[in-house]
Structure formats: structure tokens, C-alpha cells
Amino acid sequence: MGSRDLLTFDEERHEYRLLGGVVPSVTQILRPLVDFAGIPKAVLDAKRDLGQRVHLACQLDDEDDLDEASVEDDVAPYLSAWRKFRQDTGAEVVLNEARVADPALLYAGTLDRLMSLNGAKWLIDLKTCISTPLAVGPQTAAYLRALGDTSVTHRGALRLRPDGTYRLDTLTGADDWACFMACLTLHRFKESHQ
């Protein structure tokens, strides 16, 4: 039985459980790398909502379960960018919105895509932002470790743009895993001192 078989997720509480206990998510662990200071809450909420709707549309499209009439106007160009990326590159989805966990380090998360691209396996994180966020390198390194698939040789951030274009940024930071571990250590330290 793999760690994915021992993992449960409570959607309403956004809570991962592994081996019967609550474990932090990759996103929670990497919070120290994310600074939204000065950005109004309404703007953040709107951007988060758009990102979730884009992710859902791309997921349903990959599963051949998307009702085209349900695609909202603000989501449509991002979905077009996703489709264009797949058509241009011939990339094939291996895993789609897959929950993963590390039973040794006790963390979990949901990776966006595991893809076959140009004969290699890629772990890809979908983004709807202008530039690749600082935390994405450590985020994908953590997902890759939790996935435990040594045949995955590449990590990337695929930025879907509101004009229907895309950009794939290869993530090669040698210190991405070390950064995640530093954040995990900080997260555990703070939890133990509350």
C-alpha cells in the first residue's frame, strides 16, 4: 500500500490526513516565501477564485468531462492557452490533480500535472500569474519527493496567460529541495512552540 492509499483530504476544511493524523500541506509549509502585503484582500480573493476555476476547467478538459457551455468568459483564454500548450508540444497527461504525501516527513499536497513531454516525464504546476512565483521551485520539489517517482526528470511552471498564450518555465533550482526543507523545519518549530 503506497502513501497515496493512506492519504485522505477534507475538501471543506482543506485538510490532509496521513496515517490518521493531520499533516501540513506543501502550500502551508511554503507560506514564508509568499508575500501578499499591500495587495487588497478583494484582489487576492478574485485571483484565487480565477485560479481555482481555471484549474477545474483544465482538469475537466483533460478528463474529457468539460461542458463547453460552462466555461466562463474570464476562464476561456486560460483554457485556450492550456489546449494550445498540449497541441503545440504533444504533451500527454499521466496524472491530473493528484494528491501525494510523504509518510516519512509527514506532509501532503496536490500536484497539478504529471506529463509526458518530448520523451521525458515532467511534473508541471499550472499558474495564472504574470511571472513564476518564488515558491514554485520548492513546491514542485516537494511534490516530486512525495510522488516518489524517480522516472520524473523535469519540473516546470506553466503560465497560462489571459491572451490565450502560455510560457513553460523550467524549474532547475539546485536549492529548491533544501529551501522546502528549511520551510518545513520552520513550520514544525512554530507548531511546537504555540
PAMAR-933838 format. One record per atom (N, C-alpha, C): residue in one letter; atom name; x, y, z. Coordinates in pm, 1 decimal, always signed. Layout:
BEGIN
A, CA, X, Y, Z;
...
//
This chain:
BEGIN
M, N, +85.0, -117.7, +0.0;
M, CA, +0.0, +0.0, +0.0;
M, C, +89.5, +124.0, +0.0;
G, N, +72.1, +214.3, -99.5;
G, CA, +151.8, +335.5, -109.6;
G, C, +96.8, +446.9, -22.9;
S, N, +175.9, +555.4, -10.8;
S, CA, +133.6, +667.8, +73.1;
S, C, +6.4, +733.6, +20.3;
R, N, -15.6, +725.6, -111.7;
R, CA, -137.6, +784.7, -167.3;
R, C, -261.5, +709.0, -119.5;
D, N, -244.2, +578.4, -90.0;
D, CA, -356.1, +498.0, -39.8;
D, C, -388.9, +531.5, +105.0;
L, N, -293.1, +586.7, +178.7;
L, CA, -311.6, +618.7, +319.5;
L, C, -351.9, +764.3, +340.6;
L, N, -367.0, +839.4, +232.8;
L, CA, -393.5, +982.7, +238.1;
L, C, -541.0, +1010.6, +216.0;
T, N, -597.0, +1098.2, +300.0;
T, CA, -733.5, +1145.8, +278.6;
T, C, -730.9, +1298.3, +278.6;
F, N, -833.4, +1357.3, +217.4;
F, CA, -840.9, +1502.6, +207.6;
F, C, -983.1, +1546.6, +236.3;
D, N, -996.6, +1641.0, +328.0;
D, CA, -1125.4, +1701.3, +360.5;
D, C, -1134.1, +1832.9, +284.2;
E, N, -1214.0, +1832.5, +177.2;
E, CA, -1225.4, +1949.3, +88.2;
E, C, -1273.3, +2073.1, +162.8;
E, N, -1375.3, +2057.0, +245.9;
E, CA, -1434.3, +2171.2, +316.4;
E, C, -1333.2, +2238.3, +410.0;
R, N, -1255.4, +2157.3, +480.8;
R, CA, -1157.7, +2210.9, +576.4;
R, C, -1020.3, +2231.3, +513.4;
H, N, -1005.3, +2187.6, +389.5;
H, CA, -877.0, +2187.7, +319.4;
H, C, -770.4, +2125.8, +410.6;
E, N, -797.7, +2001.6, +450.5;
E, CA, -714.3, +1934.3, +549.1;
E, C, -672.8, +1795.9, +497.9;
Y, N, -542.5, +1773.0, +498.2;
Y, CA, -487.8, +1643.1, +460.7;
Y, C, -467.5, +1559.4, +586.5;
R, N, -498.7, +1429.9, +574.7;
R, CA, -472.2, +1335.0, +682.7;
R, C, -390.3, +1221.0, +624.5;
L, N, -285.9, +1186.8, +696.8;
L, CA, -197.9, +1078.8, +655.9;
L, C, -174.1, +990.2, +777.9;
L, N, -194.7, +861.2, +761.0;
L, CA, -177.8, +766.6, +871.2;
L, C, -263.9, +806.1, +991.3;
G, N, -380.5, +864.9, +964.5;
G, CA, -475.2, +900.0, +1069.6;
G, C, -456.1, +1036.5, +1132.4;
G, N, -346.2, +1103.6, +1105.1;
G, CA, -321.3, +1234.9, +1164.2;
G, C, -319.3, +1345.5, +1060.8;
V, N, -350.8, +1466.9, +1104.3;
V, CA, -347.2, +1583.7, +1015.9;
V, C, -201.1, +1617.1, +985.6;
V, N, -171.9, +1642.0, +858.0;
V, CA, -37.6, +1683.0, +816.2;
V, C, -47.8, +1814.5, +740.5;
P, N, +57.2, +1896.5, +746.4;
P, CA, +53.1, +2023.9, +675.3;
P, C, +61.2, +2004.3, +524.0;
S, N, +4.1, +2099.2, +452.5;
S, CA, +13.3, +2096.3, +306.6;
S, C, +141.6, +2165.5, +262.0;
V, N, +184.3, +2135.3, +143.2;
V, CA, +301.5, +2199.3, +84.8;
V, C, +280.8, +2351.5, +82.8;
T, N, +161.6, +2394.8, +48.7;
T, CA, +130.8, +2538.0, +43.2;
T, C, +145.0, +2602.4, +180.5;
Q, N, +93.9, +2538.0, +284.3;
Q, CA, +107.9, +2591.2, +420.6;
Q, C, +255.1, +2601.3, +459.0;
I, N, +330.2, +2500.4, +427.8;
I, CA, +471.6, +2496.9, +464.8;
I, C, +548.9, +2610.0, +398.0;
L, N, +512.6, +2642.5, +274.5;
L, CA, +588.1, +2743.2, +197.7;
L, C, +538.3, +2886.4, +218.0;
R, N, +445.7, +2908.7, +309.1;
R, CA, +393.6, +3044.3, +332.7;
R, C, +501.3, +3149.8, +357.0;
P, N, +611.4, +3118.4, +426.4;
P, CA, +713.8, +3221.6, +446.4;
P, C, +772.5, +3277.8, +316.4;
L, N, +755.6, +3206.2, +205.7;
L, CA, +809.4, +3252.8, +77.7;
L, C, +710.9, +3340.1, +0.4;
V, N, +588.8, +3351.3, +52.2;
V, CA, +483.2, +3422.9, -20.1;
V, C, +450.5, +3552.0, +54.6;
D, N, +459.8, +3664.4, -16.0;
D, CA, +432.1, +3793.6, +46.7;
D, C, +324.2, +3866.4, -33.1;
F, N, +205.8, +3872.2, +25.6;
F, CA, +94.6, +3943.4, -38.0;
F, C, +69.2, +4077.1, +30.6;
A, N, +164.9, +4124.2, +109.6;
A, CA, +149.0, +4251.4, +180.2;
A, C, +122.0, +4363.0, +79.1;
G, N, +26.3, +4443.2, +111.2;
G, CA, -6.6, +4556.5, +25.7;
G, C, -105.0, +4524.9, -85.3;
I, N, -140.1, +4399.5, -103.9;
I, CA, -238.6, +4362.7, -205.9;
I, C, -373.9, +4350.6, -137.2;
P, N, -471.0, +4427.2, -182.3;
P, CA, -603.1, +4423.0, -117.4;
P, C, -663.5, +4282.8, -118.2;
K, N, -731.7, +4249.6, -8.4;
K, CA, -792.7, +4118.0, +6.8;
K, C, -886.3, +4085.2, -109.4;
A, N, -962.6, +4182.6, -155.5;
A, CA, -1056.2, +4158.4, -265.7;
A, C, -981.9, +4115.8, -392.7;
V, N, -865.5, +4174.3, -417.5;
V, CA, -785.0, +4138.8, -534.5;
V, C, -732.2, +3996.0, -519.5;
L, N, -680.6, +3962.9, -400.9;
L, CA, -630.3, +3827.5, -375.5;
L, C, -740.8, +3723.8, -388.8;
D, N, -857.4, +3754.5, -332.4;
D, CA, -970.1, +3661.7, -340.1;
D, C, -1013.3, +3638.4, -484.6;
A, N, -1016.8, +3746.3, -563.5;
A, CA, -1057.5, +3734.6, -704.2;
A, C, -955.8, +3651.6, -782.9;
K, N, -828.7, +3673.8, -757.1;
K, CA, -722.8, +3599.5, -827.3;
K, C, -725.7, +3451.1, -787.5;
R, N, -747.4, +3424.2, -658.9;
R, CA, -755.9, +3285.1, -611.1;
R, C, -875.1, +3215.2, -675.6;
D, N, -988.4, +3285.5, -680.9;
D, CA, -1109.2, +3229.0, -741.9;
D, C, -1086.1, +3198.2, -890.3;
L, N, -1024.4, +3290.7, -961.3;
L, CA, -995.3, +3268.0, -1103.3;
L, C, -903.3, +3147.2, -1119.5;
G, N, -798.8, +3140.0, -1039.5;
G, CA, -705.5, +3027.2, -1047.6;
G, C, -774.8, +2893.7, -1024.9;
Q, N, -865.1, +2888.8, -927.1;
Q, CA, -937.6, +2764.1, -899.3;
Q, C, -1028.5, +2725.3, -1015.1;
R, N, -1094.9, +2824.7, -1075.1;
R, CA, -1184.0, +2794.5, -1187.3;
R, C, -1105.6, +2752.0, -1311.4;
V, N, -989.7, +2812.2, -1333.9;
V, CA, -904.8, +2772.9, -1446.3;
V, C, -854.8, +2630.1, -1425.5;
H, N, -807.7, +2599.1, -1304.3;
H, CA, -761.4, +2463.5, -1274.3;
H, C, -872.0, +2361.3, -1298.9;
L, N, -992.0, +2392.0, -1253.5;
L, CA, -1103.5, +2298.5, -1270.3;
L, C, -1136.3, +2278.7, -1418.4;
A, N, -1139.4, +2387.5, -1494.4;
A, CA, -1169.5, +2375.7, -1638.1;
A, C, -1063.9, +2290.4, -1709.0;
C, N, -935.8, +2312.6, -1676.5;
C, CA, -828.1, +2233.7, -1738.1;
C, C, -837.1, +2088.0, -1696.2;
Q, N, -868.1, +2063.6, -1569.4;
Q, CA, -882.3, +1926.1, -1520.8;
Q, C, -995.9, +1854.7, -1593.1;
L, N, -1111.6, +1919.0, -1600.7;
L, CA, -1226.6, +1857.0, -1667.4;
L, C, -1198.8, +1836.8, -1815.9;
D, N, -1126.4, +1930.2, -1877.0;
D, CA, -1089.9, +1917.0, -2017.6;
D, C, -1000.4, +1793.6, -2036.9;
D, N, -904.4, +1776.0, -1947.6;
D, CA, -815.1, +1659.1, -1955.3;
D, C, -890.9, +1528.7, -1937.9;
E, N, -996.6, +1532.1, -1859.6;
E, CA, -1076.3, +1412.0, -1832.1;
E, C, -1189.6, +1392.7, -1933.1;
D, N, -1192.0, +1476.1, -2037.1;
D, CA, -1297.6, +1473.8, -2138.3;
D, C, -1436.5, +1484.0, -2074.8;
D, N, -1446.0, +1567.1, -1971.7;
D, CA, -1570.4, +1581.8, -1897.8;
D, C, -1611.5, +1728.5, -1886.9;
L, N, -1558.6, +1813.2, -1974.9;
L, CA, -1586.5, +1956.0, -1968.9;
L, C, -1707.5, +1990.5, -2054.7;
D, N, -1803.3, +2056.0, -1995.6;
D, CA, -1918.0, +2111.2, -2068.0;
D, C, -1874.1, +2248.0, -2118.8;
E, N, -1854.4, +2260.1, -2249.1;
E, CA, -1803.7, +2384.5, -2308.5;
E, C, -1889.8, +2505.2, -2270.2;
A, N, -2019.4, +2483.4, -2255.0;
A, CA, -2110.4, +2594.0, -2220.4;
A, C, -2086.2, +2644.9, -2078.9;
S, N, -2017.8, +2565.6, -1996.7;
S, CA, -1992.8, +2606.2, -1857.8;
S, C, -1867.4, +2692.5, -1843.3;
V, N, -1788.7, +2705.6, -1948.8;
V, CA, -1663.3, +2782.0, -1941.9;
V, C, -1695.2, +2931.1, -1943.3;
E, N, -1660.8, +2996.7, -1833.1;
E, CA, -1688.9, +3139.6, -1819.5;
E, C, -1593.4, +3221.6, -1904.8;
D, N, -1637.3, +3341.9, -1941.9;
D, CA, -1559.3, +3427.0, -2031.2;
D, C, -1418.2, +3455.1, -1979.7;
D, N, -1404.3, +3475.7, -1847.9;
D, CA, -1271.1, +3507.8, -1795.5;
D, C, -1180.5, +3384.1, -1786.4;
V, N, -1237.7, +3265.6, -1791.9;
V, CA, -1161.5, +3140.8, -1786.1;
V, C, -1120.1, +3095.3, -1926.7;
A, N, -1200.8, +3127.5, -2026.3;
A, CA, -1181.4, +3077.5, -2163.1;
A, C, -1040.9, +3099.6, -2219.5;
P, N, -979.3, +3218.6, -2206.0;
P, CA, -845.4, +3233.4, -2265.2;
P, C, -738.7, +3146.9, -2198.0;
Y, N, -752.6, +3123.7, -2069.2;
Y, CA, -657.5, +3037.5, -1998.1;
Y, C, -673.1, +2891.5, -2043.0;
L, N, -797.0, +2850.2, -2061.2;
L, CA, -823.8, +2715.5, -2112.1;
L, C, -768.4, +2702.4, -2254.0;
S, N, -785.6, +2805.3, -2335.0;
S, CA, -728.9, +2804.1, -2471.4;
S, C, -577.1, +2790.5, -2466.9;
A, N, -513.3, +2859.6, -2371.7;
A, CA, -367.4, +2851.0, -2357.2;
A, C, -326.5, +2708.5, -2319.5;
W, N, -402.4, +2645.3, -2229.1;
W, CA, -374.1, +2506.7, -2188.9;
W, C, -385.6, +2413.1, -2309.2;
R, N, -491.6, +2430.6, -2385.8;
R, CA, -511.2, +2345.9, -2503.6;
R, C, -401.6, +2369.1, -2607.5;
K, N, -362.5, +2495.1, -2624.1;
K, CA, -257.0, +2529.3, -2719.1;
K, C, -125.0, +2464.9, -2676.9;
F, N, -93.5, +2470.0, -2547.7;
F, CA, +28.3, +2406.5, -2498.0;
F, C, +27.6, +2256.9, -2531.2;
R, N, -81.7, +2190.4, -2502.7;
R, CA, -89.2, +2045.9, -2527.6;
R, C, -79.5, +2016.4, -2677.2;
Q, N, -145.1, +2098.1, -2759.6;
Q, CA, -140.5, +2076.4, -2904.2;
Q, C, -0.1, +2104.4, -2958.9;
D, N, +60.8, +2215.7, -2917.5;
D, CA, +193.2, +2254.2, -2967.8;
D, C, +300.9, +2153.4, -2930.4;
T, N, +292.1, +2097.5, -2810.3;
T, CA, +400.4, +2013.6, -2758.0;
T, C, +372.1, +1864.2, -2768.1;
G, N, +245.9, +1826.8, -2785.1;
G, CA, +209.3, +1685.6, -2783.6;
G, C, +215.0, +1625.1, -2644.3;
A, N, +221.1, +1709.9, -2542.6;
A, CA, +229.7, +1662.0, -2404.4;
A, C, +106.3, +1580.0, -2368.3;
E, N, +129.6, +1469.2, -2298.5;
E, CA, +20.8, +1381.8, -2255.4;
E, C, +14.6, +1379.0, -2103.8;
V, N, -105.9, +1389.4, -2050.2;
V, CA, -125.2, +1388.0, -1906.1;
V, C, -114.3, +1244.9, -1854.2;
V, N, -27.7, +1225.9, -1754.5;
V, CA, -11.4, +1096.4, -1688.2;
V, C, -91.6, +1096.0, -1558.0;
L, N, -80.0, +1203.1, -1480.5;
L, CA, -158.5, +1223.6, -1358.4;
L, C, -216.8, +1363.4, -1361.7;
N, N, -337.8, +1376.1, -1310.9;
N, CA, -412.6, +1501.3, -1317.0;
N, C, -464.6, +1533.8, -1177.2;
E, N, -418.8, +1647.3, -1119.9;
E, CA, -464.1, +1689.3, -986.7;
E, C, -452.9, +1573.5, -887.3;
A, N, -333.7, +1521.2, -873.0;
A, CA, -308.5, +1402.2, -790.3;
A, C, -261.4, +1441.6, -650.2;
R, N, -326.1, +1384.8, -551.0;
R, CA, -284.6, +1407.2, -412.4;
R, C, -167.2, +1314.8, -381.4;
V, N, -64.5, +1372.0, -319.5;
V, CA, +55.8, +1297.8, -285.5;
V, C, +94.9, +1328.9, -141.4;
A, N, +171.5, +1237.5, -81.2;
A, CA, +214.7, +1256.9, +56.7;
A, C, +348.8, +1190.9, +80.4;
D, N, +421.7, +1244.9, +175.8;
D, CA, +547.9, +1185.7, +217.4;
D, C, +527.6, +1130.3, +358.4;
P, N, +519.2, +996.8, +371.9;
P, CA, +493.3, +938.4, +503.8;
P, C, +610.9, +951.5, +600.9;
A, N, +731.4, +974.8, +550.9;
A, CA, +846.9, +991.8, +638.7;
A, C, +852.2, +1134.6, +693.7;
L, N, +829.3, +1232.6, +608.2;
L, CA, +836.6, +1373.1, +651.1;
L, C, +700.7, +1430.2, +690.7;
L, N, +595.7, +1353.7, +668.7;
L, CA, +458.6, +1390.3, +710.7;
L, C, +412.5, +1525.6, +657.1;
Y, N, +402.3, +1533.2, +525.0;
Y, CA, +338.8, +1646.7, +458.3;
Y, C, +265.1, +1591.9, +337.0;
A, N, +176.3, +1673.8, +281.9;
A, CA, +97.2, +1630.2, +166.5;
A, C, +67.2, +1749.4, +76.9;
G, N, +13.8, +1719.0, -39.7;
G, CA, -25.4, +1824.3, -132.5;
G, C, -92.1, +1765.5, -254.9;
T, N, -132.0, +1853.2, -344.1;
T, CA, -194.8, +1811.1, -468.7;
T, C, -114.7, +1868.1, -584.9;
L, N, -48.9, +1779.4, -657.8;
L, CA, +25.8, +1826.1, -774.7;
L, C, -71.2, +1847.8, -890.2;
D, N, -39.7, +1944.0, -975.9;
D, CA, -130.2, +1976.5, -1086.4;
D, C, -125.0, +1871.6, -1197.0;
R, N, -5.8, +1847.4, -1252.4;
R, CA, +5.7, +1751.2, -1361.6;
R, C, +138.7, +1678.3, -1357.5;
L, N, +131.7, +1551.7, -1391.8;
L, CA, +249.5, +1474.9, -1428.5;
L, C, +227.3, +1447.8, -1576.3;
M, N, +325.3, +1486.4, -1659.6;
M, CA, +307.0, +1479.5, -1803.7;
M, C, +425.2, +1412.2, -1871.9;
S, N, +394.9, +1353.1, -1985.2;
S, CA, +497.3, +1300.1, -2073.7;
S, C, +516.2, +1405.0, -2183.2;
L, N, +639.1, +1454.3, -2195.0;
L, CA, +667.5, +1562.9, -2288.7;
L, C, +804.9, +1539.3, -2350.1;
N, N, +809.4, +1524.6, -2481.7;
N, CA, +935.0, +1502.7, -2554.3;
N, C, +1014.8, +1385.4, -2497.6;
G, N, +945.8, +1277.6, -2464.3;
G, CA, +1012.4, +1157.6, -2416.8;
G, C, +1055.0, +1161.6, -2271.1;
A, N, +1020.2, +1268.3, -2200.5;
A, CA, +1057.0, +1280.3, -2059.2;
A, C, +930.7, +1300.3, -1975.4;
K, N, +941.8, +1265.5, -1847.7;
K, CA, +831.1, +1289.9, -1755.0;
K, C, +854.8, +1422.6, -1683.8;
W, N, +750.0, +1505.1, -1683.8;
W, CA, +755.2, +1638.0, -1622.8;
W, C, +650.2, +1648.7, -1513.2;
L, N, +686.6, +1709.0, -1402.6;
L, CA, +590.4, +1749.9, -1301.1;
L, C, +564.9, +1898.1, -1327.5;
I, N, +440.3, +1931.7, -1360.8;
I, CA, +406.8, +2067.7, -1404.1;
I, C, +304.1, +2129.3, -1311.2;
D, N, +331.1, +2254.0, -1273.2;
D, CA, +237.2, +2330.8, -1192.3;
D, C, +176.6, +2439.1, -1281.0;
L, N, +43.9, +2444.3, -1286.9;
L, CA, -25.0, +2544.5, -1368.6;
L, C, -37.6, +2675.0, -1290.4;
K, N, -12.0, +2785.4, -1357.1;
K, CA, -19.3, +2917.4, -1294.4;
K, C, -95.8, +3012.9, -1385.4;
T, N, -162.6, +3109.1, -1323.0;
T, CA, -233.1, +3212.8, -1398.7;
T, C, -173.9, +3350.2, -1368.0;
C, N, -49.2, +3353.4, -1325.7;
C, CA, +14.9, +3478.9, -1286.5;
C, C, +111.2, +3527.2, -1396.5;
I, N, +150.9, +3651.5, -1382.6;
I, CA, +237.2, +3714.6, -1482.5;
I, C, +377.4, +3654.8, -1481.2;
S, N, +431.6, +3632.1, -1361.4;
S, CA, +565.5, +3573.1, -1350.3;
S, C, +559.3, +3451.0, -1258.7;
T, N, +659.3, +3367.4, -1268.9;
T, CA, +662.4, +3246.1, -1187.8;
T, C, +693.8, +3283.6, -1043.1;
P, N, +606.1, +3248.2, -951.2;
P, CA, +629.3, +3281.8, -810.1;
P, C, +752.1, +3212.3, -752.4;
L, N, +814.0, +3274.8, -655.9;
L, CA, +933.9, +3225.2, -590.3;
L, C, +915.3, +3085.1, -532.4;
A, N, +797.9, +3056.4, -479.4;
A, CA, +774.3, +2930.7, -408.3;
A, C, +755.7, +2809.7, -500.5;
V, N, +741.3, +2830.2, -631.1;
V, CA, +707.1, +2718.6, -719.6;
V, C, +819.6, +2615.8, -731.3;
G, N, +943.0, +2657.6, -730.2;
G, CA, +1053.9, +2561.7, -734.6;
G, C, +1050.4, +2467.9, -614.6;
P, N, +1050.9, +2522.3, -491.2;
P, CA, +1040.0, +2435.8, -373.8;
P, C, +908.8, +2355.9, -370.1;
Q, N, +800.7, +2415.8, -418.2;
Q, CA, +670.6, +2347.4, -420.6;
Q, C, +677.8, +2221.4, -506.9;
T, N, +729.2, +2234.9, -628.3;
T, CA, +735.0, +2118.8, -718.0;
T, C, +838.6, +2016.5, -670.0;
A, N, +945.1, +2063.6, -605.1;
A, CA, +1043.1, +1969.8, -548.2;
A, C, +977.2, +1885.4, -438.3;
A, N, +892.3, +1948.3, -357.7;
A, CA, +821.8, +1875.7, -250.7;
A, C, +722.4, +1775.7, -308.9;
Y, N, +649.5, +1815.6, -413.0;
Y, CA, +555.9, +1723.0, -476.9;
Y, C, +630.2, +1604.8, -537.4;
L, N, +743.3, +1633.3, -600.4;
L, CA, +821.1, +1527.3, -663.8;
L, C, +869.3, +1426.4, -560.2;
R, N, +918.6, +1475.3, -446.6;
R, CA, +964.0, +1384.0, -339.3;
R, C, +845.6, +1299.6, -289.9;
A, N, +730.8, +1363.3, -267.6;
A, CA, +613.0, +1291.6, -217.2;
A, C, +560.4, +1192.0, -320.8;
L, N, +571.9, +1225.4, -448.0;
L, CA, +527.7, +1135.1, -554.1;
L, C, +612.8, +1007.7, -554.4;
G, N, +742.3, +1024.1, -532.4;
G, CA, +831.3, +909.2, -523.6;
G, C, +857.7, +839.1, -655.1;
D, N, +842.3, +910.3, -765.0;
D, CA, +863.6, +851.3, -897.7;
D, C, +997.7, +899.7, -951.6;
T, N, +1097.1, +814.2, -947.3;
T, CA, +1231.6, +854.1, -989.5;
T, C, +1245.3, +869.5, -1140.6;
S, N, +1141.8, +831.6, -1215.7;
S, CA, +1148.7, +848.4, -1361.2;
S, C, +1112.9, +991.3, -1403.8;
V, N, +1065.9, +1073.3, -1311.2;
V, CA, +1034.3, +1213.6, -1341.7;
V, C, +1165.5, +1291.6, -1338.7;
T, N, +1200.5, +1351.0, -1452.7;
T, CA, +1330.7, +1417.1, -1465.4;
T, C, +1322.2, +1568.5, -1478.3;
H, N, +1201.3, +1621.4, -1494.7;
H, CA, +1187.0, +1765.6, -1515.0;
H, C, +1073.1, +1820.4, -1430.1;
R, N, +1090.0, +1946.5, -1389.5;
R, CA, +983.7, +2019.6, -1320.8;
R, C, +962.4, +2151.1, -1394.6;
G, N, +837.1, +2195.6, -1398.7;
G, CA, +810.3, +2320.7, -1467.4;
G, C, +688.8, +2392.8, -1413.8;
A, N, +686.4, +2523.3, -1439.3;
A, CA, +569.4, +2606.2, -1411.4;
A, C, +514.1, +2648.7, -1547.1;
L, N, +390.4, +2613.5, -1572.7;
L, CA, +327.4, +2651.1, -1698.6;
L, C, +235.8, +2768.9, -1671.8;
R, N, +278.3, +2885.3, -1720.2;
R, CA, +199.5, +3006.3, -1700.7;
R, C, +100.2, +3022.5, -1815.2;
L, N, -26.9, +3009.4, -1781.0;
L, CA, -134.9, +3030.1, -1877.5;
L, C, -171.4, +3177.4, -1871.3;
R, N, -180.3, +3241.6, -1987.7;
R, CA, -197.0, +3386.9, -1991.2;
R, C, -337.5, +3426.5, -2038.5;
P, N, -382.3, +3545.2, -1996.0;
P, CA, -517.3, +3589.6, -2031.0;
P, C, -535.4, +3623.5, -2178.3;
D, N, -426.1, +3621.1, -2257.8;
D, CA, -439.2, +3645.1, -2401.5;
D, C, -439.3, +3513.3, -2480.2;
G, N, -446.7, +3399.4, -2407.1;
G, CA, -452.4, +3269.4, -2473.2;
G, C, -317.3, +3209.1, -2506.6;
T, N, -209.9, +3273.8, -2461.7;
T, CA, -75.8, +3219.7, -2483.5;
T, C, -27.7, +3152.9, -2354.7;
Y, N, +88.9, +3089.9, -2362.7;
Y, CA, +144.5, +3022.7, -2245.9;
Y, C, +295.7, +3037.5, -2246.6;
R, N, +354.6, +3008.9, -2132.0;
R, CA, +500.2, +3003.2, -2121.0;
R, C, +534.1, +2893.4, -2020.8;
L, N, +620.5, +2801.4, -2061.7;
L, CA, +668.2, +2694.9, -1973.5;
L, C, +804.6, +2735.0, -1919.6;
D, N, +811.5, +2753.7, -1789.1;
D, CA, +937.4, +2786.7, -1722.1;
D, C, +991.8, +2659.9, -1658.1;
T, N, +1110.3, +2618.0, -1700.5;
T, CA, +1174.5, +2500.9, -1642.2;
T, C, +1228.2, +2538.2, -1504.8;
L, N, +1202.2, +2451.4, -1407.0;
L, CA, +1247.1, +2474.8, -1269.5;
L, C, +1366.1, +2384.1, -1242.2;
T, N, +1482.8, +2445.1, -1225.9;
T, CA, +1605.0, +2366.5, -1211.3;
T, C, +1683.9, +2404.4, -1086.6;
G, N, +1624.6, +2481.3, -997.4;
G, CA, +1697.2, +2527.8, -879.5;
G, C, +1755.1, +2413.5, -797.9;
A, N, +1886.6, +2412.3, -786.0;
A, CA, +1953.7, +2307.5, -709.2;
A, C, +1917.6, +2315.7, -561.3;
D, N, +1875.4, +2433.3, -517.0;
D, CA, +1843.5, +2451.6, -375.4;
D, C, +1692.7, +2445.6, -347.2;
D, N, +1611.8, +2406.3, -445.4;
D, CA, +1466.4, +2402.1, -425.3;
D, C, +1427.0, +2308.0, -311.7;
W, N, +1485.8, +2187.8, -310.3;
W, CA, +1452.0, +2091.8, -204.5;
W, C, +1501.2, +2142.0, -68.9;
A, N, +1621.4, +2197.0, -64.3;
A, CA, +1676.3, +2249.9, +61.4;
A, C, +1589.0, +2362.6, +114.7;
C, N, +1539.0, +2445.9, +25.8;
C, CA, +1450.1, +2554.8, +66.3;
C, C, +1320.7, +2498.7, +125.6;
F, N, +1263.4, +2397.2, +59.8;
F, CA, +1142.3, +2336.5, +114.6;
F, C, +1170.2, +2279.9, +253.6;
M, N, +1281.7, +2209.6, +270.0;
M, CA, +1315.1, +2151.0, +399.8;
M, C, +1333.8, +2258.7, +507.1;
A, N, +1393.3, +2371.8, +469.7;
A, CA, +1409.2, +2481.9, +565.0;
A, C, +1271.8, +2533.6, +608.9;
C, N, +1180.6, +2547.3, +513.0;
C, CA, +1045.3, +2592.8, +545.6;
C, C, +970.8, +2490.0, +630.4;
L, N, +991.7, +2361.0, +601.8;
L, CA, +929.2, +2255.5, +681.4;
L, C, +982.0, +2259.0, +825.0;
T, N, +1111.8, +2278.9, +840.6;
T, CA, +1171.3, +2289.5, +973.9;
T, C, +1112.8, +2409.1, +1048.1;
L, N, +1102.2, +2523.2, +981.7;
L, CA, +1043.3, +2642.9, +1042.7;
L, C, +897.7, +2618.4, +1080.4;
H, N, +822.8, +2553.5, +991.5;
H, CA, +682.0, +2522.3, +1018.5;
H, C, +669.5, +2435.3, +1143.5;
R, N, +751.0, +2331.8, +1154.1;
R, CA, +747.0, +2241.1, +1269.7;
R, C, +789.7, +2314.4, +1397.1;
F, N, +889.9, +2399.9, +1386.8;
F, CA, +936.3, +2477.6, +1502.9;
F, C, +824.0, +2566.0, +1555.5;
K, N, +756.8, +2636.4, +1463.1;
K, CA, +648.0, +2726.0, +1504.8;
K, C, +532.5, +2646.8, +1566.5;
E, N, +499.9, +2532.8, +1505.5;
E, CA, +391.7, +2448.7, +1560.5;
E, C, +424.2, +2399.0, +1700.8;
S, N, +548.3, +2362.4, +1724.7;
S, CA, +586.3, +2306.7, +1854.9;
S, C, +596.2, +2413.1, +1963.2;
H, N, +596.9, +2540.7, +1923.4;
H, CA, +607.7, +2649.4, +2021.4;
H, C, +481.1, +2733.7, +2031.4;
Q, N, +369.6, +2676.9, +1990.0;
Q, CA, +242.9, +2751.4, +2002.2;
Q, C, +169.2, +2710.0, +2126.0;
//
